[in-house]
Amino acid sequence: MKHIIITLLVAVSAASSFCQVQNGGFENQQHNKPANWFFQPRTGFTVTMDTSIHYSGSQSFKISSETEKNAFLSFSQPVPVNINGVKKIVITGLLKTDQVSSNASIWCQVWNDTKQIDFSNLAMQGQQVNGTSDWKTYSLSFTVQPDTKKLILGGLLSGTGTVWFDDFSIKEVDFPSTPAEKPAADFINEVKNVIRKHALYSDSLNWKQIDETVAVISGGLKTTEDAKPVINYLLGQLRKAGDHHSFHMSATASKNYSQPAAKLEDATSRLLPGDIGYIAVPGFGSTNDSAMKVFAQNIQNLVKKLDTEHTIRGWIIDLRKNTGGNMYPMIVGLGSFLDKGTLGYFVRGRSKNAWSLYGRENKMWSGGAVVSDAYTVKQRKNKIALLIGPMTASSGEFTTISFIGQSNTRLFGQPTAGYTTANSMYRLSDGSSLLLATTYAADRKKKHHIGSITPQEPVPQSKDKDADMEAAANWILEK
């Protein structure tokens, strides 16, 4: 990465200073790439300087992909900052999109001297960018303190389509000096109290400093909607303490989470060469009883169909695209392979509370998920290979942990995402919710799992084949 020379802009008051984005308008280029910006080329994505489509100046930065539905390409730039007191930094950019299948975004990491202390992107701040749209200004805002030394900011395209970027900039905004008004003030206190009482990392926070900072950044706020930046700040403090799992869910999303689910992705199955049964289980984002039952029963039915129509020599359970949600329908769906009883523990301090799988006659249940037509595989001694990877997250990881310690079971692939804390949902007075990490995980043998789960069989990745699947199949078929 080339050395970047940045001119320091000092505020008239000398209260704080921050550097501007270099080549924020993408007017300067080298070899048809934007100068001062770093990105790693990725197969399936093209990056160009576009002189025919731009918002201002003479060109914009264009990223496009026609084939990479499950990948992304990102670009970035480091920007030093020097903060005195509590400040608000706003990062702004213009985006234009054409048939973006997943999302386009601006993103930013906030760093102190040694580590990342905050992160956000447009989707995390309620701005989902996809489909086709004309030029529009988008912004990210962060509350920063004197320990902030650097921003790493940029943009990305995830999935197929095209996005154009132009006019990135940073500005510093002072907070109003007047106190927050009702209902904002009451709502902010409500959020603080919920986090202080329930969050797993609450005791690691400097609440005196947080209270002082919140008093500054909530200045002039009037409505509960105005209070969102304060919630983002509080969640950022949890992230600094090591909690990368807690988040705020809007009132609409909170309502939908417990309603009868719209069409969710189903599990899939097929017979692999060598008479190996294959089951792929995606994430599941609902707490609705009927939706849980349908999801779990579908998995059981897929297992039953393969097991009764073929002489299965072993099973591959693919959790590599399981990004989480509600673990109980996943566990009950896969209950055909699991021992009944304790599967793992929710741990907080000295407290350990088990999660378990229960069964009686044709019924099987765990948590709030139930199937009434349960099935147990004919050969329980057959090997079971779980495929995991960096997209295996949250409840996908807890489902993985439910298999750890069971005989004839091994994990193949790459380390998981590292969200091995359990979230509890706390409804707020405006209808939104805080989903807070309240416990971390231990397996059935009470071994703690904090952070990524590393497979017993790490598999070198290959562009030419599914190396995880091949390694798992070889293990199942070996004598």
Phi, psi and omega in degrees: 000132185291155177289132182252123177262122185238130178277129183278128176257122184254129178297148183303323182283350183061018180290322178200168180216153177207153182270152178273160175295133177274130180059042182295337178266002177058035179277336181258138182218159173223121180056044179061026176234151183290126177295148177075357178250142181248137170207155178258116179307145181223135180304132179097347179248142174241141178234132181214161169267122187256114180270351181266334179235117179199158180272315178219173181066215186241356181196166176229175178256127187241132173236135179216155177210136178254345190233337192271078184292331186246025181228173177214159173234134186235153173227158187204170178205136175276140179227111178293147175225156178223105190251135174241111182090195180263122184229162173248127177248132180243124177256125186237144174206159177252136181232143172231136185232155176220109175054045176285120187281324182252278175195155169245151187201159160258142179219162179204136169257142175249128185237144165267206183295331190233340187209164175287131182243350177200158178204145171201161172220179185299317181298322180292338177253027170080022182234092179273124184243110175204186182070214181239128180208152178281178181306133178213142178277130176235152181215150171245141178236143179226141167268124184236154181234176185302340179284352177285124183240341185203143168250141167242110187237159180180200179219175180202160167239126175246127182087196183269168180115194182222141174224140175248139179242144177204155169054059171284139177206164176232139172222155178255134184237132176278147176276144176300149183272351180278144181295159175295148179256166174288145003272358183302316184298316180294321181294319179298317177296322178299313181296315179302315183294321178296315180295316182297324184277325193245334188296139181302324184260015184304318183291346179271354184270148175272089188290332176297313178293322179297315180300319179295318181292317180299322178300326179284309189283346177267003181304128176081356181289146185237322187245166176296328177295323178298337187279357182304317178299329178291319176299317179299321178296314181297319177293327176296324177294324175295320178297321177301325182281352178116001181266107180251021188241333182289146179202168180255133179247131182298165180299319180296313180295323179297319179294315182295331185296331181253003179270165172307127191287144165294175184302118177256160180294134181268158169293157179230163181211160172193163176267127179263159176306144183088010181061047175258129176276135183238128178231123176252124184244113179278179173292163181219115187250068177201151172247011180289131186302313183292322179295319178298316182297317180296316181297310182294317181296324178300318178298314180300321180294321178297317179297313182300318182297313179296318187287330181272337182265349184220163173265093188282132180264347180174171187231142170244121177252117187261110178249017187292337178249020180271099184272003172110204184120247181248117188284335190296318176296328177295313182295315180294319178301321179269009182299341176303334184256352190259146172291143176287152179110203185292130179252337181180182184225142166271124188241134171213113185062233179270358183273133176229119177242126187282148160251143192221165173242132182239151177208145177205125183055240181261011184253143178218140182207156174202133185058228179263006183264134184222140167237140183260350178237068186282153182225140174242132184299151185294319182247092183289346180272356178297149180292146177234121178252124175261128176263125180229164180191189186294344175269352176286112190219154170055243181296334172297324177286322177294325175296319176301313181299329179298338179266342184293132181094355178272141183295152177062026181233133177222152179258134180234148173125228184234162178303148182281180187292334176094020178262058185268043170240148180268133179265138172250145186261126179238111180287137180256167188294340179269005180094346176280180184219150166257126172255102189255136170293119184242340178214162169247180193252149168225148180278183185298338178265012175069023172279128182286142176236100180243116184093200186297146172266123180265128181292150175295334181238084176296136185241120174300134184278154182221142176281342188263348183202167173274090186295325178299312182297318181296316180296318180295317180296319179298320179294318181296319187273348181292149181270000000 
